[in-house]
Amino acid sequence: MTAALIDLVAETPLSLAAAAHRLPPLRDGRPLSPATVSRWIIRGTLLPDGSRVRLAAVKVAGRWCTTVEALNRYLGDVTAASLPTLSTVSARTPAQARRASERANEALAAAGV
């Protein structure tokens, strides 16, 4: 199993509780749970394309530790995967869409539908 490595010397270390508190509160103003951050490390987040992205972390004295930079990379990856791309957005002009609709209607009429 290969995981993204973090450098605790060059990056700013965070406990899972500190990582959770760096993020905005969720429902009813409650803070994000450190258990959620732990799930991001262990299970990762399923992306729309079916792949998974995991929060980079290391075990230090039996406890998980991540970094500010790793958290930023993880959130950036999840956000980027959730945004539409040009391949998912129709690149047809309104005239092209109208002509395609007319052709589809003609094909349905010819089929007796």
N, C-alpha and C positions, 0 to 999 in steps of 0.2 A: 504494500500500500504506500503510494507516494503522496505526500501532502506538501502544500506550499510551505516553505520554510520562512521563519521570521528571525530577525537578528535582534536579540534583547539589548545588545550594546548600542546599536545604531538607531533603534526605534524606541518609542516610549511605551514601556510595559504597562499593562492594565490587568487587574484581577477581573474575574467575570462580573462581580458586583459593580466594579468601577466602570466597566464597559457598558453594562446595562443602564447605569445612571447617566452616562454621556448622551443617551438617546432620549428623544422627547417622550413624555408620558403617553400611555395608550388610553383605553376606555376608562371613563370616569376619573381621569387624571391619575390613574395608578401608574407607577413606574414599571418599566419593562423588568421582567424577572431574570435573575442570573441563570435560571434553568433554561430560559429561551436561548440565551447566548451559548450555553452548553450544548443545546440541540443543534445550533448552527455549526458548532465545531464537529460534533459526532455524526449527525445525520445530514447536515447541510440543508440547502433549500432547493426544492425541485423547480427547475426553470421551465418556461413554456415549451421549449424544444425537447424536453425529456431528460436533459442532463442535470447534474447537481453541482452546486457550488458550495464549498465549505469555508468557514471562517478559519484562517490560519491561526494555529496556537501551538504551544509547547507545554509539556508537563514539567513543572518545577516542584520538587519535593512532594509529589503526589497530587498536586493541584494544577488545574489548567490556568494558563496565562496567555493572554493575547497582547496585541499592541494597538495603539491609536491608528497607526498606518495600516495594519492588517484589517481593522474594522472598517476603515475608509475604503480599502480595496474591495472588501466583501460587499459592502453596501453599494458601491459603484457597479460591481459586476451584476448584482441582483437588479439594480435599477436599469442598467443598460439592456439587460435581457428582457425586461418588461416593456420597453419602449417599442413602438412599431417601427419596422424597417421598410425600406422602399419595396422590398419583395412582398410584403404583406399589404401594402397600400396599393389600390388600383391606380395604374398609371394611364388609364384611358381618359381621353377627353370626353366631354359630354356628348359630342357628336358621334364618337366611336361607340360609346355606350348605347346611344339611341339606335344606331344601325345594328348593333349586335342584338338588341332587344327585338327589333323588327325582324331580323333573320330568324330568331328563335320563335317568334310568333308565327311566321310563315311555315317553319318546319313543323310546329304543332298543328297548324291548320291542315297541312298536307297529310299529316298522320291521322287526321280525324279527331284530334283531341280538342 
